[in-house]
Amino acid sequence: MPTETTAAPAQGVIHNIGYRDYAGPRLGRGYARRALYSQSLRGAYGLGRSARSKVLPMTLFAVMCVPAAIVVAVAVTTKMDRLPLEYTRYAILLQAVIGLFLAAQAPQSVSRDLRFRTVPLYFSRPIERVDYVVAKFAALASALFVLTAAPLLILYAGALLAKMGFAAQTKAFAQGLISVALLSLFFAGIGLVVAALTPRRGFGVAAVIAVLTISYGAVSTVQGIALARDNTDVIAWLGLFSPITLIDGVQTAFLSATSAFPGGHGPGTGAGAVYLLVVLGAVAASYGLLMARYRKAGL
């Protein structure tokens, strides 16, 4: 009779397919934070991305710089003893260009991460929520500072080329840099908070434009009505309700700028302190709101 044979139990086999442990340096959170900052800053100008992505930011950068170059050319040619445009006025006059840049780049910085749900991958390790928020905030503020400071540098170089007073021009240039640095932080916070509310880039673009333009249009209209009715005392306080008029008020009060308010009725030192506190409070609030937003998005 045939005998039954018992099959030997299957045994696992370990195959060496060549994987090795990583033996290189562990760069940690600091490196990851710097890499995210660098990548986000480069992305704001389309660097490292397709040629199509470079068109809008580079065009807006050129539009910001061309008027400054024209002013310098006129000043040098006609041998002016002072620039026809103050450093602190430049960003106020070209606020529409700054607004378009912010509306385009704030959603590009954060909306895609939310839409494709890649934020939890950032937070897996070694980067943490605070690193992500700080890197994105700093990158967009830096991009805005480059956009707004470059034309001021052109004006300053042109003024020195035209042999205008070195001390006076250097002081005015420094005041202009302080103004646009504050504007960059303030606008970056606003843009990121608005853009982080939706994963849809188109909605983010429209929302940022609406926040900047509607608030400025409403404030300017009411200020004009107040001036027409000779109620000039209220004009300065109305400027608290629009981002660009807040920056205008701060530089009028503390940076010797000429106010763009109707009739030139900008805030004095006392009201200017309120303006400055509102701007700094808004920057801090933007950071807090972003931290709260990414506490949920990182899950």
C-alpha positions as CSV (number, residue, x, y, z in Angstrom):
1,M,0.0,0.0,0.0
2,P,1.2,3.5,-0.7
3,T,2.4,5.3,2.3
4,E,1.4,8.9,3.1
5,T,4.2,11.4,3.2
6,T,4.0,14.5,5.4
7,A,5.0,17.7,3.5
8,A,7.8,19.7,5.2
9,P,6.5,23.0,6.6
10,A,7.4,26.0,4.4
11,Q,10.3,28.0,5.6
12,G,10.9,31.7,5.1
13,V,13.9,32.8,3.1
14,I,15.6,36.1,3.5
15,H,16.9,37.5,0.2
16,N,19.6,40.1,0.2
17,I,18.6,42.6,-2.5
18,G,21.2,45.1,-1.7
19,Y,19.4,47.6,0.5
20,R,21.7,49.4,3.0
21,D,21.1,51.7,5.9
22,Y,21.7,55.4,5.3
23,A,25.0,56.3,6.8
24,G,25.2,59.9,5.8
25,P,24.7,63.0,8.0
26,R,21.3,63.7,9.5
27,L,20.6,67.3,8.6
28,G,17.6,67.8,10.9
29,R,14.9,70.4,11.2
30,G,17.1,73.4,10.6
31,Y,18.1,72.2,7.1
32,A,14.6,71.2,6.2
33,R,13.2,74.6,7.3
34,R,15.9,76.4,5.2
35,A,15.2,74.2,2.2
36,L,11.5,74.8,2.4
37,Y,12.1,78.6,2.7
38,S,14.5,78.5,-0.3
39,Q,12.1,76.4,-2.4
40,S,9.1,78.7,-1.6
41,L,11.1,81.9,-2.3
42,R,12.3,80.6,-5.6
43,G,8.8,79.4,-6.5
44,A,7.4,82.9,-5.9
45,Y,9.4,84.0,-9.0
46,G,9.0,80.8,-10.9
47,L,12.6,79.7,-10.5
48,G,13.0,76.0,-10.8
49,R,9.6,75.7,-12.4
50,S,8.3,75.9,-16.0
51,A,8.9,78.9,-18.2
52,R,5.1,79.6,-18.0
53,S,5.4,80.0,-14.3
54,K,8.0,82.7,-14.6
55,V,6.0,85.0,-16.9
56,L,3.7,86.7,-14.4
57,P,6.1,87.3,-11.5
58,M,8.9,88.4,-13.7
59,T,6.6,90.7,-15.6
60,L,5.3,92.3,-12.4
61,F,8.9,92.7,-11.2
62,A,9.8,94.5,-14.4
63,V,6.7,96.7,-14.1
64,M,7.8,97.6,-10.6
65,C,11.3,98.6,-11.7
66,V,10.6,100.4,-15.0
67,P,9.0,103.6,-13.5
68,A,12.0,103.9,-11.1
69,A,14.4,103.6,-14.1
70,I,12.4,106.3,-16.0
71,V,12.6,108.6,-12.9
72,V,16.3,108.1,-12.7
73,A,16.8,108.8,-16.4
74,V,14.9,112.0,-16.2
75,A,16.7,113.1,-13.0
76,V,20.1,112.4,-14.4
77,T,19.3,114.0,-17.8
78,T,17.8,117.2,-16.4
79,K,20.4,117.4,-13.6
80,M,17.8,117.6,-10.8
81,D,19.0,118.2,-7.3
82,R,16.4,115.9,-5.8
83,L,14.3,113.0,-6.9
84,P,10.8,113.9,-8.1
85,L,9.4,110.8,-6.2
86,E,9.9,110.0,-2.6
87,Y,11.2,106.5,-1.7
88,T,8.3,106.0,0.7
89,R,5.7,107.0,-1.9
90,Y,6.8,104.4,-4.5
91,A,5.0,101.4,-3.1
92,I,1.9,103.4,-2.4
93,L,1.7,104.5,-6.0
94,L,2.3,101.0,-7.4
95,Q,0.1,99.2,-4.8
96,A,-1.9,97.5,-7.6
97,V,1.2,95.7,-8.9
98,I,2.1,94.6,-5.4
99,G,-1.5,93.4,-4.9
100,L,-1.4,91.3,-8.1
101,F,1.9,89.7,-7.1
102,L,0.5,88.8,-3.7
103,A,-2.7,87.5,-5.1
104,A,-0.8,85.3,-7.6
105,Q,1.9,84.0,-5.3
106,A,0.2,83.5,-1.9
107,P,-2.1,80.8,-3.2
108,Q,0.7,79.3,-5.2
109,S,2.7,79.0,-1.9
110,V,0.1,77.2,0.2
111,S,-3.0,76.2,-1.8
112,R,-1.5,73.3,-3.8
113,D,-0.2,71.7,-0.6
114,L,-3.7,71.8,0.8
115,R,-5.4,70.7,-2.4
116,F,-3.2,67.7,-2.9
117,R,-3.0,67.0,0.8
118,T,0.8,66.9,1.0
119,V,0.9,68.9,4.2
120,P,0.9,65.8,6.5
121,L,4.0,64.6,4.5
122,Y,5.9,67.7,5.6
123,F,4.9,67.1,9.2
124,S,5.9,63.4,9.2
125,R,9.5,64.3,10.1
126,P,11.7,66.1,10.8
127,I,9.8,69.3,10.1
128,E,7.0,70.5,12.4
129,R,4.1,72.7,12.0
130,V,5.9,75.8,13.3
131,D,8.7,75.2,10.8
132,Y,6.3,75.0,7.9
133,V,4.5,78.2,8.8
134,V,7.6,80.2,9.5
135,A,9.3,79.1,6.3
136,K,6.2,80.0,4.1
137,F,5.7,83.3,5.9
138,A,9.3,84.3,5.6
139,A,9.5,83.2,2.0
140,L,6.5,85.3,0.8
141,A,7.6,88.3,2.9
142,S,11.1,88.0,1.3
143,A,9.6,87.8,-2.2
144,L,7.5,90.9,-1.5
145,F,10.6,92.7,-0.1
146,V,12.6,91.9,-3.2
147,L,9.7,93.2,-5.4
148,T,9.4,96.5,-3.4
149,A,13.0,97.2,-2.5
150,A,14.5,96.7,-6.0
151,P,13.0,99.8,-7.5
152,L,14.1,101.8,-4.4
153,L,17.6,100.6,-4.9
154,I,17.4,101.8,-8.5
155,L,16.2,105.2,-7.3
156,Y,19.0,105.4,-4.8
157,A,21.7,104.4,-7.3
158,G,20.3,107.0,-9.7
159,A,20.3,109.7,-7.1
160,L,24.0,109.0,-6.3
161,L,24.8,109.0,-10.0
162,A,23.2,112.4,-10.3
163,K,25.4,113.6,-7.4
164,M,22.5,114.4,-5.1
165,G,23.3,114.7,-1.4
166,F,24.6,111.4,-0.1
167,A,23.5,111.8,3.5
168,A,20.0,112.9,2.6
169,Q,19.5,110.2,0.0
170,T,20.9,107.5,2.3
171,K,18.5,108.5,5.1
172,A,15.5,108.6,2.7
173,F,16.5,105.3,1.2
174,A,16.7,103.7,4.6
175,Q,13.3,105.1,5.5
176,G,11.9,103.6,2.3
177,L,13.4,100.2,3.1
178,I,11.8,100.2,6.6
179,S,8.5,101.0,5.0
180,V,8.5,98.2,2.4
181,A,9.9,95.7,5.0
182,L,6.9,96.4,7.2
183,L,4.6,96.3,4.1
184,S,6.1,92.9,3.1
185,L,5.5,91.3,6.5
186,F,2.0,92.7,6.8
187,F,0.9,91.8,3.2
188,A,2.5,88.3,3.4
189,G,0.5,87.5,6.5
190,I,-2.8,88.7,5.0
191,G,-2.2,86.9,1.7
192,L,-1.2,83.6,3.4
193,V,-4.2,83.6,5.8
194,V,-6.7,84.3,3.0
195,A,-5.0,81.7,0.6
196,A,-4.9,79.0,3.4
197,L,-8.6,79.1,3.8
198,T,-9.2,77.4,0.5
199,P,-7.3,74.7,-1.5
200,R,-8.6,76.2,-4.8
201,R,-6.0,78.5,-6.2
202,G,-8.5,80.5,-8.2
203,F,-10.6,81.2,-5.2
204,G,-7.5,82.3,-3.3
205,V,-6.5,84.7,-6.0
206,A,-9.9,86.3,-6.1
207,A,-10.2,86.5,-2.3
208,V,-6.8,88.3,-1.9
209,I,-7.6,90.8,-4.6
210,A,-11.0,91.4,-3.0
211,V,-9.5,92.0,0.5
212,L,-7.0,94.5,-0.8
213,T,-9.0,96.4,-3.4
214,I,-12.4,96.5,-1.7
215,S,-11.0,97.7,1.6
216,Y,-8.9,100.4,-0.1
217,G,-11.7,101.6,-2.3
218,A,-14.2,101.8,0.6
219,V,-11.7,103.7,2.8
220,S,-10.7,106.1,0.1
221,T,-14.3,106.8,-0.8
222,V,-15.3,107.5,2.8
223,Q,-12.2,109.7,3.3
224,G,-13.1,111.7,0.2
225,I,-16.6,112.2,1.5
226,A,-15.2,113.3,4.9
227,L,-12.9,115.8,3.2
228,A,-15.8,117.2,1.1
229,R,-17.8,117.8,4.3
230,D,-14.8,119.4,6.0
231,N,-14.7,116.6,8.6
232,T,-10.9,116.2,8.4
233,D,-10.4,114.9,11.9
234,V,-11.9,111.5,11.0
235,I,-9.8,111.0,7.8
236,A,-6.8,109.7,9.7
237,W,-8.8,107.2,11.7
238,L,-10.5,105.8,8.7
239,G,-7.1,104.7,7.4
240,L,-7.1,102.0,10.0
241,F,-9.5,99.9,7.9
242,S,-7.3,99.2,4.8
243,P,-3.9,97.5,4.6
244,I,-2.3,100.0,2.3
245,T,-3.6,103.0,4.2
246,L,-2.3,101.4,7.4
247,I,1.2,101.4,5.9
248,D,0.7,104.9,4.6
249,G,-0.2,106.1,8.1
250,V,2.8,104.4,9.8
251,Q,5.3,106.0,7.4
252,T,3.6,109.3,7.5
253,A,3.8,109.4,11.3
254,F,7.3,107.9,11.8
255,L,9.2,108.0,8.5
256,S,8.8,111.6,7.3
257,A,6.6,110.5,4.4
258,T,4.1,112.7,2.6
259,S,0.6,111.3,3.2
260,A,-1.5,110.0,0.3
261,F,-4.7,110.6,2.3
262,P,-7.2,113.1,0.8
263,G,-5.9,116.6,1.6
264,G,-2.7,115.2,3.1
265,H,-4.5,114.7,6.4
266,G,-2.4,111.8,7.6
267,P,-2.1,110.7,11.2
268,G,0.2,112.4,13.7
269,T,2.5,110.7,16.1
270,G,-0.2,109.7,18.6
271,A,-2.5,108.2,15.9
272,G,0.5,106.8,14.2
273,A,1.3,104.7,17.3
274,V,-2.1,103.2,16.9
275,Y,-1.4,102.4,13.3
276,L,1.8,100.7,14.1
277,L,0.2,98.6,16.9
278,V,-2.5,97.5,14.5
279,V,0.0,96.5,11.8
280,L,2.2,94.6,14.3
281,G,-0.9,93.0,15.8
282,A,-2.1,92.0,12.4
283,V,1.2,90.3,11.6
284,A,1.1,88.4,14.9
285,A,-2.5,87.5,14.4
286,S,-1.7,86.2,10.9
287,Y,0.9,83.9,12.3
288,G,-1.4,82.7,15.0
289,L,-4.2,82.0,12.5
290,L,-1.8,80.1,10.2
291,M,-0.6,78.0,13.1
292,A,-4.3,77.2,13.9
293,R,-5.1,76.4,10.3
294,Y,-2.2,74.0,9.9
295,R,-3.0,72.3,13.2
296,K,-6.0,70.9,11.4
297,A,-4.5,70.6,8.0
298,G,-1.6,68.5,9.3
299,L,-3.8,65.7,10.6
